[in-house]
Amino acid sequence: MADFPSFARPPTPQTLLHRLPDKPSESSDSSRKPSKYIVIIIGSTGAAGKVAISRSTADALSCPLCIADSKHDSAAKAAIVGAPEPNEARYQRMWLSKMTRTGLLFPDESRPANDAFSGFGGTSSTSTSRRGSASSIDSSSSNPWPSSQHPPPSASTSGGNAVSATPESERLRSANPVLMVLTHPKLETWHKRAIRTAVGDYSVGVIFVPLESEEDEEEEDLPVLRPLDPRTMTSFSMASFGTFATKARGWGNLDEEMKLRIDTDADIAGKTAEIIEGVREVIGIDQ
């Protein structure tokens, strides 16, 4: 009887639990530098090429992609229920909870479910089902990893399975300053403020990238111009073409809103190239 080659059985995928980390101590630096960044690409469902742009951006930045429009929508709706004014704190808690459950926001805090207990009658070694801590599995992320990327070793896939980590993949993931790329619909000012506060407490910066013109917001931001000398006019013109036109490379910080203004009339390839270069400019990373 012929001998058949034996194949090693692959490791059994483990369900992961995700939780919030402890907040880092306050930095005394007046301009706090984020330890990690997330990129939020903002556009309506009708924005041409929104997912394609997001996927290409995530590929170029070597990070996961999360389609997060529904996470924003449900949190935003809950924030306006039963109150004359939007409940910003409620939105902040829900948004952070939903994003933590993806396993992408705090990948170092994800643990196999069977590690949460020391045995019958034992004590739990991790915080599990606290409301708002988001320790359960989120299976609603749509295609969270770019096609050319493998999922981070400590984050769950859409089915809640873990991927075996290698020392090299773990090193690259830990060294990558960009945690993930998110898609969101149009955000109001208080939405942005809540998101920045939610992740800023954990030293994570947010780079907002609107794919469509924000005429109303830009008109409010423009100063009232009275007779100006040529030098002032030149300075104003430079500032109107980008938020980082006059800033040093790597200026990103937690104390001001980081927003890229791109050419909204450009094609998909042009918008993608602008976003990638803009993010690298803000963070201060090379190719």
C-alpha positions in Angstrom: 0.0 0.0 0.0 1.5 3.3 -1.1 2.4 5.8 1.6 0.6 9.1 1.5 2.4 12.2 2.6 1.3 13.6 5.9 0.3 17.2 6.2 0.5 19.2 9.3 -2.9 20.4 10.5 -3.1 24.2 10.4 -3.7 25.9 13.8 -7.3 26.2 14.8 -8.4 29.9 14.4 -9.1 31.6 17.7 -11.8 34.1 18.3 -10.4 37.3 19.6 -11.7 39.7 22.3 -10.9 43.4 21.9 -10.7 46.0 24.6 -9.7 49.6 25.3 -6.1 50.1 26.6 -5.3 52.2 29.6 -5.0 55.8 28.8 -1.4 57.0 28.6 -0.2 59.7 31.0 -0.7 63.3 29.9 2.3 64.7 27.9 3.8 68.0 29.1 4.7 68.9 25.5 2.6 71.9 24.3 2.3 70.4 20.8 1.7 66.7 21.5 2.8 64.3 18.8 0.5 61.3 18.0 2.0 57.9 18.4 -0.3 56.5 15.7 -2.7 57.9 13.1 -6.0 57.0 11.4 -7.0 58.4 8.1 -10.8 59.2 7.7 -11.8 59.6 4.0 -15.1 61.5 4.0 -17.6 61.4 1.2 -21.2 60.7 0.5 -22.4 57.4 -1.0 -22.5 59.2 -4.3 -18.8 60.3 -4.1 -17.1 58.8 -7.2 -14.5 56.2 -6.4 -14.7 56.5 -2.6 -14.0 52.9 -1.8 -11.4 52.5 -4.6 -9.6 55.6 -3.3 -9.7 54.3 0.2 -8.4 50.9 -0.8 -5.6 52.3 -2.8 -4.6 54.6 0.0 -4.6 51.8 2.5 -2.5 49.7 0.2 0.1 52.5 -0.2 0.2 53.2 3.5 0.4 49.4 4.3 -2.5 49.5 6.7 -6.0 47.9 7.0 -9.1 49.5 5.4 -12.4 49.6 7.3 -15.7 50.6 5.7 -17.1 52.6 8.6 -20.0 54.6 7.2 -22.6 52.5 9.1 -20.7 52.8 12.3 -20.9 56.6 12.1 -24.6 56.5 11.0 -25.8 54.4 13.9 -23.8 56.4 16.5 -25.0 59.8 15.0 -28.7 58.7 15.1 -28.4 57.5 18.7 -26.8 60.9 19.6 -29.9 62.9 18.6 -32.6 60.6 20.1 -34.5 62.2 23.0 -32.6 65.4 23.1 -33.0 68.9 21.5 -29.3 69.1 20.9 -26.9 66.3 19.7 -25.4 64.3 22.6 -21.8 64.6 21.7 -20.6 62.4 24.6 -23.0 59.6 23.5 -21.7 59.7 20.0 -18.1 59.7 21.2 -18.7 56.6 23.4 -20.6 54.7 20.7 -18.1 55.5 17.9 -15.2 54.4 20.1 -17.0 51.3 21.1 -17.8 50.3 17.6 -14.3 51.0 16.3 -12.6 49.1 19.2 -14.7 46.0 18.3 -13.1 45.9 14.9 -9.8 45.0 16.5 -8.1 47.5 14.2 -8.0 50.6 16.5 -6.1 49.0 19.4 -4.7 45.7 17.9 -2.2 45.3 20.7 -5.1 44.8 23.2 -6.7 41.9 21.3 -6.5 38.6 23.0 -7.7 35.1 22.2 -11.1 34.5 23.9 -9.8 31.4 25.8 -7.0 33.6 27.3 -9.7 35.6 29.2 -10.2 32.9 31.7 -7.8 30.9 33.9 -10.1 27.9 34.1 -13.2 26.8 36.0 -13.6 29.0 39.0 -10.6 31.1 38.0 -10.5 34.8 37.5 -10.6 36.7 34.2 -7.3 37.9 33.0 -8.8 40.6 30.7 -11.6 43.0 30.8 -14.4 41.5 28.7 -18.0 42.6 28.4 -18.0 46.1 29.9 -20.4 48.3 27.9 -18.3 50.9 26.0 -15.1 48.9 26.3 -16.0 47.0 23.1 -14.5 43.6 24.0 -16.8 41.6 21.7 -16.2 40.6 18.1 -17.3 42.9 15.4 -18.3 41.1 12.2 -19.7 44.1 10.4 -16.4 45.5 8.9 -16.6 45.3 5.2 -13.4 44.1 3.5 -11.2 45.5 6.4 -7.9 44.6 4.7 -6.6 45.7 1.4 -6.3 42.9 -1.2 -2.5 42.9 -1.1 -2.3 43.0 2.7 -2.7 40.3 5.3 -4.7 41.1 8.4 -2.7 42.4 11.4 -1.8 39.4 13.5 -3.6 40.6 16.6 -6.9 41.7 14.9 -9.9 39.7 14.0 -11.1 39.0 10.5 -14.8 39.6 9.6 -15.4 36.1 10.8 -13.6 36.5 14.1 -10.6 34.4 13.2 -7.0 35.1 14.3 -4.0 35.0 12.0 -0.7 33.5 13.2 1.8 36.3 13.8 5.4 36.2 12.6 8.1 38.2 14.2 8.6 40.2 11.0 4.9 41.0 10.4 4.5 42.0 14.1 7.5 44.3 13.8 6.2 45.9 10.7 2.7 46.4 12.1 4.0 47.9 15.3 6.3 50.3 13.4 3.6 51.5 11.0 2.4 55.0 12.1 -0.9 54.5 10.3 -3.3 52.2 12.1 -6.0 52.2 9.4 -8.0 54.0 6.8 -11.7 54.5 7.4 -14.5 55.6 5.2 -17.2 58.0 6.6 -20.0 60.0 5.2 -20.0 63.8 5.6 -19.1 64.8 9.2 -20.3 67.8 11.1 -17.9 69.8 13.3 -19.1 68.1 16.5 -18.7 64.7 15.0 -15.0 65.5 14.2 -14.5 66.9 17.6 -15.9 63.8 19.3 -13.7 61.5 17.2 -10.6 63.5 17.8 -11.3 63.5 21.6 -12.1 59.8 21.6 -8.8 58.6 20.1 -6.7 61.6 21.2 -6.9 60.3 24.8 -4.9 57.3 23.5 -2.4 59.4 21.6 -3.9 58.6 18.2 -4.2 61.4 15.7 -7.0 61.8 13.1 -6.4 63.0 9.5 -9.6 64.0 7.8 -9.8 63.9 4.0 -13.0 65.3 2.4 -13.5 64.0 -1.1 -16.0 66.7 -1.9 -15.8 70.4 -1.5 -17.0 71.8 1.8 -18.1 75.3 0.6 -20.1 76.2 3.6 -17.4 75.4 6.1 -14.7 77.1 4.0 -16.7 80.3 3.7 -17.1 80.4 7.5 -13.3 79.9 7.9 -12.3 82.7 5.5 -11.4 86.0 7.2 -12.9 89.3 6.3 -10.3 90.9 4.0 -9.8 94.7 4.1 -7.1 96.6 2.1 -4.1 94.2 2.0 -0.6 94.7 0.9 0.9 92.2 -1.7 2.8 90.3 1.0 -0.4 89.6 2.9 -2.2 88.6 -0.3 0.6 86.1 -1.2 0.5 84.6 2.3 -3.3 84.2 2.1 -3.2 82.6 -1.3 -0.7 80.0 -0.2 -2.8 79.1 2.8 -6.0 78.7 0.8 -4.5 75.8 -1.2 -3.8 73.5 1.7 -3.7 73.2 5.4 0.0 72.2 5.4 1.3 74.4 2.6 3.4 76.5 5.0 4.0 73.9 7.7 7.1 71.9 8.2 7.0 68.2 7.2 5.8 66.0 10.0 3.7 68.8 11.6 0.9 66.4 12.8 -0.2 66.9 16.4 -3.1 66.2 18.7 -3.9 69.9 19.4 -5.3 71.0 16.1 -7.5 69.5 13.5 -5.5 67.8 10.7 -7.4 68.0 7.4 -6.2 67.6 3.9 -7.7 69.8 1.2 -7.3 68.0 -2.2 -8.4 68.9 -5.7 -12.0 67.6 -5.6 -12.3 67.9 -9.4 -9.4 65.5 -10.0 -9.9 61.9 -11.2 -9.6 58.9 -8.9 -5.9 58.4 -9.5 -5.2 62.1 -8.9 -7.1 62.3 -5.7 -5.5 59.1 -4.4 -2.0 60.4 -5.2 -2.7 63.7 -3.4 -4.1 61.9 -0.3 -1.1 59.6 0.0 1.4 62.4 -0.4 -0.6 64.6 2.0 -0.7 62.0 4.7 3.0 61.3 4.4 3.6 65.1 4.6 1.6 65.4 7.8 3.1 62.4 9.5 6.6 63.0 8.1 7.3 59.6 6.5 8.9 58.8 3.2 7.9 56.3 0.5 
